[in-house]
Amino acid sequence: MNQPEKLLVVDDDAVFREVLARALQKRGFAVQCADNAESALQMAQQQIPQYAVVDLKMPGQSGLFLVPQLKQLNSDMRIVMLTGYASVATAVEAIKLGATHYLAKPVDADEIVAAFDRDSGQVEVEPAATPMSVSRVEWEHIQRVLAEHDGNISAAARSLNMHRRTLQRKLLKKPVNH
């Protein structure tokens, strides 16, 4: 009899993490859960998973830190990055660092399982009909600069020629949709 494939769920939202873990177990995965990147890495080193679902924004190290660490343990690992703060910059970084796919919350288990199997993009995806708002462009730029500085807010603020506290306030705001 085949062993179920190991899957690591990393998210600091306890309710979401547990609901997702149960749903993925029902789909045949052996699921382990962690609430931060550091404990997830320790779990993965003890029992290397074939799959991972990683939240982008968590206390401590971000999901962007975790993705290349997991890929070092298993270069064939399929990793889906989840975020409630979707931005083009973080999506690009996640893929560059080794994530298989990037999904914006809310998301369900079926979407995640489908994302594990995706190896290429979809040409059917429609380009946006309207350009992004100035607020959204600012949000995307801030996220890209922050990613370039490995999440270091002080360094990103210097690069943006902005006071650190101003940048922190902007980061606390939810991104504008368009």
C-alpha positions, 0 to 999 in steps of 0.5 A: 500500500502506498504511503500518503504524500507528505504536505507541510502547511505553514500559516500563522492563522490557526483557524485557517491552517487547521481547516486547510489541513483537514481538507488536504488530509481528506484529499489523501495527504499526510499533513504537518502544520507550522505557524512560522517559518522557523518551526516549519523548517525544523519540521521539514528537516526531520521529515522532508515533504513533497508538497508545501503550502506557505503563507507569505506574511507571518511573524518572524521570517516571511514565506519568501525566506522559507521557499528556497530553504524548502527547495534545498531540502527537496528540489522537486518539492511543489510549493504553493505560496498563499497571501492575503496581500497579493502583489505582482512583486511578491508573486514574481519573487515567490516564483523566482525563489522556487514556488510552484504557484502563487495564490491570493486568499481566500483559497480552498483546498481544491485550488491548492491541489490544482496549483500543485499540478500546474507547470505553466501559465494560462494563455487564457488569462485576460489582461486587466481592462483598466490600469492600476490606480496610483495607490495600487502602483505605489503598493506594488512598488513598495512591495518590490523594494521591500522584497529587494531588501529581503524584508528589511524595512529600514533598508527599504525605507532608505531606498524609497527615501521615506521615513521608516515609520511612514513605510511601516504605516503604509505596510499595515494598510491593505492593498488597494484592489485596482 
